[in-house]
Structure formats: C-alpha cells, structure tokens
C-alpha cells in the first residue's frame, strides 16, 4: 500500500518501508487505510481501536484509518 508516495508494508500492527535491500520498522503513517485491524487491537471507544500505541478509526465496512493519538 502507499501513502503520500511512500510504499508501506505491514504485518499484524508493525509497519515497514524499504531501506536499500532491507526493511525498517516505521511509525504507522496517519491517514493510512487498512482492510483489517491487527490481531490484538483493542476497542477504546466507539469506532476507535488501539494496538501497540497506534490508533485506528473505522471509516467503512472493513476499512480502518490510522489516526493521531487522541
């Protein structure tokens, strides 16, 4: 997936981008949309979920957007 021209990879709540021939862990970019929440995401309020310090808002059927921490 990409956001603002950056190609982002993710696996169960960890976000990565290519760095030469390797990958580096990065903070989840605000505005990035996912089809699924990470496996251990917890609901913190209606439509808002949190996993490992990253917050997600449900924005549609099977769509979640990374949002700034409330």
Backbone atoms as SQL, in Angstrom:
CREATE TABLE atoms (id INTEGER PRIMARY KEY, chain TEXT, resi INTEGER, resn TEXT, atom TEXT, x REAL, y REAL, z REAL);
INSERT INTO atoms VALUES
  (1, 'A', 1, 'UNK', 'N', 0.844, -1.161, 0.000),
  (2, 'A', 1, 'UNK', 'CA', 0.000, 0.000, 0.000),
  (3, 'A', 1, 'UNK', 'C', 0.892, 1.227, 0.000),
  (4, 'A', 2, 'UNK', 'N', 0.334, 2.338, -0.406),
  (5, 'A', 2, 'UNK', 'CA', 1.155, 3.542, -0.417),
  (6, 'A', 2, 'UNK', 'C', 0.361, 4.722, 0.129),
  (7, 'A', 3, 'UNK', 'N', 1.095, 5.676, 0.640),
  (8, 'A', 3, 'UNK', 'CA', 0.516, 6.920, 1.138),
  (9, 'A', 3, 'UNK', 'C', 1.540, 8.029, 0.901),
  (10, 'A', 4, 'UNK', 'N', 1.063, 9.098, 0.317),
  (11, 'A', 4, 'UNK', 'CA', 1.929, 10.245, 0.005),
  (12, 'A', 4, 'UNK', 'C', 3.224, 9.811, -0.703),
  (13, 'A', 5, 'UNK', 'N', 3.085, 8.889, -1.660),
  (14, 'A', 5, 'UNK', 'CA', 4.236, 8.455, -2.451),
  (15, 'A', 5, 'UNK', 'C', 5.168, 7.464, -1.770),
  (16, 'A', 6, 'UNK', 'N', 4.846, 7.061, -0.560),
  (17, 'A', 6, 'UNK', 'CA', 5.681, 6.087, 0.170),
  (18, 'A', 6, 'UNK', 'C', 5.025, 4.718, 0.090),
  (19, 'A', 7, 'UNK', 'N', 5.818, 3.707, -0.254),
  (20, 'A', 7, 'UNK', 'CA', 5.323, 2.342, -0.280),
  (21, 'A', 7, 'UNK', 'C', 5.483, 1.759, 1.118),
  (22, 'A', 8, 'UNK', 'N', 4.370, 1.370, 1.733),
  (23, 'A', 8, 'UNK', 'CA', 4.348, 0.889, 3.115),
  (24, 'A', 8, 'UNK', 'C', 3.898, -0.565, 3.136),
  (25, 'A', 9, 'UNK', 'N', 4.562, -1.356, 3.949),
  (26, 'A', 9, 'UNK', 'CA', 4.196, -2.750, 4.172),
  (27, 'A', 9, 'UNK', 'C', 3.774, -2.883, 5.627),
  (28, 'A', 10, 'UNK', 'N', 2.902, -3.850, 5.914),
  (29, 'A', 10, 'UNK', 'CA', 2.534, -4.057, 7.318),
  (30, 'A', 10, 'UNK', 'C', 2.226, -5.522, 7.560),
  (31, 'A', 11, 'UNK', 'N', 2.454, -5.901, 8.800),
  (32, 'A', 11, 'UNK', 'CA', 2.125, -7.249, 9.254),
  (33, 'A', 11, 'UNK', 'C', 1.737, -7.165, 10.722),
  (34, 'A', 12, 'UNK', 'N', 0.478, -7.454, 11.009),
  (35, 'A', 12, 'UNK', 'CA', -0.051, -7.507, 12.373),
  (36, 'A', 12, 'UNK', 'C', 0.386, -6.342, 13.259),
  (37, 'A', 13, 'UNK', 'N', 0.204, -5.143, 12.744),
  (38, 'A', 13, 'UNK', 'CA', 0.447, -3.962, 13.573),
  (39, 'A', 13, 'UNK', 'C', 1.838, -3.378, 13.483),
  (40, 'A', 14, 'UNK', 'N', 2.748, -4.014, 12.767),
  (41, 'A', 14, 'UNK', 'CA', 4.075, -3.452, 12.530),
  (42, 'A', 14, 'UNK', 'C', 4.095, -2.891, 11.114),
  (43, 'A', 15, 'UNK', 'N', 4.660, -1.713, 10.948),
  (44, 'A', 15, 'UNK', 'CA', 4.704, -1.048, 9.656),
  (45, 'A', 15, 'UNK', 'C', 6.158, -0.923, 9.214),
  (46, 'A', 16, 'UNK', 'N', 6.389, -1.136, 7.916),
  (47, 'A', 16, 'UNK', 'CA', 7.748, -1.178, 7.378),
  (48, 'A', 16, 'UNK', 'C', 7.812, -0.387, 6.084),
  (49, 'A', 17, 'UNK', 'N', 9.028, 0.053, 5.757),
  (50, 'A', 17, 'UNK', 'CA', 9.281, 0.546, 4.416),
  (51, 'A', 17, 'UNK', 'C', 10.656, 0.064, 3.986),
  (52, 'A', 18, 'UNK', 'N', 10.854, 0.003, 2.681),
  (53, 'A', 18, 'UNK', 'CA', 12.107, -0.491, 2.132),
  (54, 'A', 18, 'UNK', 'C', 13.214, 0.501, 2.433),
  (55, 'A', 19, 'UNK', 'N', 14.361, -0.016, 2.815),
  (56, 'A', 19, 'UNK', 'CA', 15.550, 0.802, 3.083),
  (57, 'A', 19, 'UNK', 'C', 16.732, 0.090, 2.431),
  (58, 'A', 20, 'UNK', 'N', 16.997, 0.422, 1.188),
  (59, 'A', 20, 'UNK', 'CA', 18.037, -0.291, 0.441),
  (60, 'A', 20, 'UNK', 'C', 17.571, -1.701, 0.152),
  (61, 'A', 21, 'UNK', 'N', 18.362, -2.684, 0.569),
  (62, 'A', 21, 'UNK', 'CA', 17.964, -4.081, 0.354),
  (63, 'A', 21, 'UNK', 'C', 17.257, -4.658, 1.581),
  (64, 'A', 22, 'UNK', 'N', 17.053, -3.840, 2.595),
  (65, 'A', 22, 'UNK', 'CA', 16.390, -4.271, 3.826),
  (66, 'A', 22, 'UNK', 'C', 15.071, -3.533, 4.003),
  (67, 'A', 23, 'UNK', 'N', 14.431, -3.791, 5.131),
  (68, 'A', 23, 'UNK', 'CA', 13.220, -3.086, 5.522),
  (69, 'A', 23, 'UNK', 'C', 13.455, -2.496, 6.904),
  (70, 'A', 24, 'UNK', 'N', 12.816, -1.370, 7.174),
  (71, 'A', 24, 'UNK', 'CA', 12.926, -0.789, 8.520),
  (72, 'A', 24, 'UNK', 'C', 11.536, -0.553, 9.074),
  (73, 'A', 25, 'UNK', 'N', 11.413, -0.756, 10.386),
  (74, 'A', 25, 'UNK', 'CA', 10.147, -0.512, 11.075),
  (75, 'A', 25, 'UNK', 'C', 9.962, 0.993, 11.197),
  (76, 'A', 26, 'UNK', 'N', 8.740, 1.441, 10.907),
  (77, 'A', 26, 'UNK', 'CA', 8.421, 2.870, 10.970),
  (78, 'A', 26, 'UNK', 'C', 7.131, 3.065, 11.773),
  (79, 'A', 27, 'UNK', 'N', 6.891, 4.267, 12.275),
  (80, 'A', 27, 'UNK', 'CA', 5.589, 4.545, 12.894),
  (81, 'A', 27, 'UNK', 'C', 4.510, 4.457, 11.822),
  (82, 'A', 28, 'UNK', 'N', 3.336, 4.052, 12.206),
  (83, 'A', 28, 'UNK', 'CA', 2.222, 3.965, 11.262),
  (84, 'A', 28, 'UNK', 'C', 1.892, 5.368, 10.749),
  (85, 'A', 29, 'UNK', 'N', 1.880, 5.571, 9.441),
  (86, 'A', 29, 'UNK', 'CA', 1.581, 6.898, 8.902),
  (87, 'A', 29, 'UNK', 'C', 0.106, 7.265, 9.093),
  (88, 'A', 30, 'UNK', 'N', -0.145, 8.412, 9.693),
  (89, 'A', 30, 'UNK', 'CA', -1.515, 8.894, 9.861),
  (90, 'A', 30, 'UNK', 'C', -2.151, 9.024, 8.482),
  (91, 'A', 31, 'UNK', 'N', -3.378, 8.529, 8.368),
  (92, 'A', 31, 'UNK', 'CA', -4.100, 8.581, 7.105),
  (93, 'A', 31, 'UNK', 'C', -4.053, 7.277, 6.325),
  (94, 'A', 32, 'UNK', 'N', -3.148, 6.372, 6.696),
  (95, 'A', 32, 'UNK', 'CA', -3.046, 5.082, 6.027),
  (96, 'A', 32, 'UNK', 'C', -4.302, 4.266, 6.296),
  (97, 'A', 33, 'UNK', 'N', -4.860, 3.658, 5.276),
  (98, 'A', 33, 'UNK', 'CA', -6.059, 2.838, 5.443),
  (99, 'A', 33, 'UNK', 'C', -5.720, 1.363, 5.345),
  (100, 'A', 34, 'UNK', 'N', -6.336, 0.577, 6.229),
  (101, 'A', 34, 'UNK', 'CA', -6.150, -0.869, 6.269),
  (102, 'A', 34, 'UNK', 'C', -7.493, -1.549, 6.091),
  (103, 'A', 35, 'UNK', 'N', -7.472, -2.776, 5.609),
  (104, 'A', 35, 'UNK', 'CA', -8.706, -3.560, 5.479),
  (105, 'A', 35, 'UNK', 'C', -9.023, -4.330, 6.747),
  (106, 'A', 36, 'UNK', 'N', -7.982, -4.590, 7.558),
  (107, 'A', 36, 'UNK', 'CA', -8.163, -5.346, 8.809),
  (108, 'A', 36, 'UNK', 'C', -7.367, -4.693, 9.914),
  (109, 'A', 37, 'UNK', 'N', -7.883, -4.811, 11.115),
  (110, 'A', 37, 'UNK', 'CA', -7.135, -4.366, 12.289),
  (111, 'A', 37, 'UNK', 'C', -6.088, -5.420, 12.642),
  (112, 'A', 38, 'UNK', 'N', -5.014, -5.021, 13.325),
  (113, 'A', 38, 'UNK', 'CA', -4.080, -6.027, 13.842),
  (114, 'A', 38, 'UNK', 'C', -4.810, -6.991, 14.775),
  (115, 'A', 39, 'UNK', 'N', -4.322, -8.205, 14.886),
  (116, 'A', 39, 'UNK', 'CA', -4.986, -9.260, 15.658),
  (117, 'A', 39, 'UNK', 'C', -5.310, -8.873, 17.094),
  (118, 'A', 40, 'UNK', 'N', -4.450, -8.149, 17.768),
  (119, 'A', 40, 'UNK', 'CA', -4.671, -7.846, 19.180),
  (120, 'A', 40, 'UNK', 'C', -5.125, -6.403, 19.424),
  (121, 'A', 41, 'UNK', 'N', -5.688, -5.774, 18.401),
  (122, 'A', 41, 'UNK', 'CA', -6.194, -4.408, 18.576),
  (123, 'A', 41, 'UNK', 'C', -7.339, -4.418, 19.588),
  (124, 'A', 42, 'UNK', 'N', -7.368, -3.393, 20.425),
  (125, 'A', 42, 'UNK', 'CA', -8.403, -3.279, 21.451),
  (126, 'A', 42, 'UNK', 'C', -9.290, -2.073, 21.163),
  (127, 'A', 43, 'UNK', 'N', -10.571, -2.234, 21.390),
  (128, 'A', 43, 'UNK', 'CA', -11.502, -1.122, 21.232),
  (129, 'A', 43, 'UNK', 'C', -11.333, -0.178, 22.416),
  (130, 'A', 44, 'UNK', 'N', -11.148, 1.117, 22.126),
  (131, 'A', 44, 'UNK', 'CA', -11.004, 2.096, 23.207),
  (132, 'A', 44, 'UNK', 'C', -12.225, 3.000, 23.314),
  (133, 'A', 45, 'UNK', 'N', -12.969, 3.142, 22.246),
  (134, 'A', 45, 'UNK', 'CA', -14.246, 3.850, 22.251),
  (135, 'A', 45, 'UNK', 'C', -14.972, 3.467, 20.963),
  (136, 'A', 46, 'UNK', 'N', -16.158, 3.992, 20.787),
  (137, 'A', 46, 'UNK', 'CA', -16.946, 3.606, 19.614),
  (138, 'A', 46, 'UNK', 'C', -16.208, 3.950, 18.316),
  (139, 'A', 47, 'UNK', 'N', -15.873, 2.918, 17.559),
  (140, 'A', 47, 'UNK', 'CA', -15.206, 3.089, 16.279),
  (141, 'A', 47, 'UNK', 'C', -13.723, 3.383, 16.352),
  (142, 'A', 48, 'UNK', 'N', -13.142, 3.421, 17.556),
  (143, 'A', 48, 'UNK', 'CA', -11.708, 3.704, 17.729),
  (144, 'A', 48, 'UNK', 'C', -11.052, 2.488, 18.371),
  (145, 'A', 49, 'UNK', 'N', -9.918, 2.088, 17.797),
  (146, 'A', 49, 'UNK', 'CA', -9.172, 0.922, 18.273),
  (147, 'A', 49, 'UNK', 'C', -7.715, 1.311, 18.450),
  (148, 'A', 50, 'UNK', 'N', -7.015, 0.548, 19.280),
  (149, 'A', 50, 'UNK', 'CA', -5.615, 0.827, 19.566),
  (150, 'A', 50, 'UNK', 'C', -4.826, -0.468, 19.564),
  (151, 'A', 51, 'UNK', 'N', -3.636, -0.407, 19.008),
  (152, 'A', 51, 'UNK', 'CA', -2.716, -1.546, 19.059),
  (153, 'A', 51, 'UNK', 'C', -1.295, -1.003, 19.120),
  (154, 'A', 52, 'UNK', 'N', -0.576, -1.350, 20.165),
  (155, 'A', 52, 'UNK', 'CA', 0.846, -1.017, 20.285),
  (156, 'A', 52, 'UNK', 'C', 1.112, 0.480, 20.078),
  (157, 'A', 53, 'UNK', 'N', 0.217, 1.318, 20.606),
  (158, 'A', 53, 'UNK', 'CA', 0.411, 2.767, 20.520),
  (159, 'A', 53, 'UNK', 'C', -0.111, 3.412, 19.249),
  (160, 'A', 54, 'UNK', 'N', -0.648, 2.617, 18.336),
  (161, 'A', 54, 'UNK', 'CA', -1.226, 3.147, 17.101),
  (162, 'A', 54, 'UNK', 'C', -2.745, 3.107, 17.219),
  (163, 'A', 55, 'UNK', 'N', -3.394, 4.196, 16.800),
  (164, 'A', 55, 'UNK', 'CA', -4.853, 4.293, 16.879),
  (165, 'A', 55, 'UNK', 'C', -5.461, 4.199, 15.488),
  (166, 'A', 56, 'UNK', 'N', -6.600, 3.529, 15.424),
  (167, 'A', 56, 'UNK', 'CA', -7.305, 3.303, 14.171),
  (168, 'A', 56, 'UNK', 'C', -8.763, 3.717, 14.349),
  (169, 'A', 57, 'UNK', 'N', -9.326, 4.294, 13.296),
  (170, 'A', 57, 'UNK', 'CA', -10.744, 4.638, 13.308),
  (171, 'A', 57, 'UNK', 'C', -11.434, 3.869, 12.188),
  (172, 'A', 58, 'UNK', 'N', -12.562, 3.273, 12.518),
  (173, 'A', 58, 'UNK', 'CA', -13.344, 2.570, 11.497),
  (174, 'A', 58, 'UNK', 'C', -13.955, 3.610, 10.580),
  (175, 'A', 59, 'UNK', 'N', -13.675, 3.498, 9.268),
  (176, 'A', 59, 'UNK', 'CA', -14.153, 4.501, 8.319),
  (177, 'A', 59, 'UNK', 'C', -15.064, 3.903, 7.248),
  (178, 'A', 60, 'UNK', 'N', -15.376, 2.639, 7.371),
  (179, 'A', 60, 'UNK', 'CA', -16.262, 1.975, 6.426),
  (180, 'A', 60, 'UNK', 'C', -16.264, 0.487, 6.682),
  (181, 'A', 61, 'UNK', 'N', -16.996, -0.230, 5.859),
  (182, 'A', 61, 'UNK', 'CA', -17.027, -1.679, 6.000),
  (183, 'A', 61, 'UNK', 'C', -15.642, -2.232, 5.706),
  (184, 'A', 62, 'UNK', 'N', -15.057, -2.891, 6.691),
  (185, 'A', 62, 'UNK', 'CA', -13.713, -3.464, 6.560),
  (186, 'A', 62, 'UNK', 'C', -12.668, -2.430, 6.144),
  (187, 'A', 63, 'UNK', 'N', -12.777, -1.204, 6.664),
  (188, 'A', 63, 'UNK', 'CA', -11.780, -0.163, 6.404),
  (189, 'A', 63, 'UNK', 'C', -11.486, 0.580, 7.702),
  (190, 'A', 64, 'UNK', 'N', -10.209, 0.711, 7.993),
  (191, 'A', 64, 'UNK', 'CA', -9.747, 1.392, 9.205),
  (192, 'A', 64, 'UNK', 'C', -8.635, 2.342, 8.810),
  (193, 'A', 65, 'UNK', 'N', -8.654, 3.522, 9.390),
  (194, 'A', 65, 'UNK', 'CA', -7.648, 4.541, 9.071),
  (195, 'A', 65, 'UNK', 'C', -6.805, 4.827, 10.299),
  (196, 'A', 66, 'UNK', 'N', -5.496, 4.934, 10.102),
  (197, 'A', 66, 'UNK', 'CA', -4.591, 5.319, 11.189),
  (198, 'A', 66, 'UNK', 'C', -4.876, 6.786, 11.506),
  (199, 'A', 67, 'UNK', 'N', -5.070, 7.073, 12.790),
  (200, 'A', 67, 'UNK', 'CA', -5.364, 8.450, 13.233),
  (201, 'A', 67, 'UNK', 'C', -4.356, 8.860, 14.302),
  (202, 'A', 68, 'UNK', 'N', -4.230, 10.161, 14.540),
  (203, 'A', 68, 'UNK', 'CA', -3.364, 10.615, 15.636),
  (204, 'A', 68, 'UNK', 'C', -3.906, 10.101, 16.975),
  (205, 'A', 69, 'UNK', 'N', -3.022, 9.918, 17.926),
  (206, 'A', 69, 'UNK', 'CA', -3.459, 9.500, 19.277),
  (207, 'A', 69, 'UNK', 'C', -4.386, 10.574, 19.834),
  (208, 'A', 70, 'UNK', 'N', -5.509, 10.125, 20.429),
  (209, 'A', 70, 'UNK', 'CA', -6.456, 11.107, 20.996),
  (210, 'A', 70, 'UNK', 'C', -5.876, 11.842, 22.207);
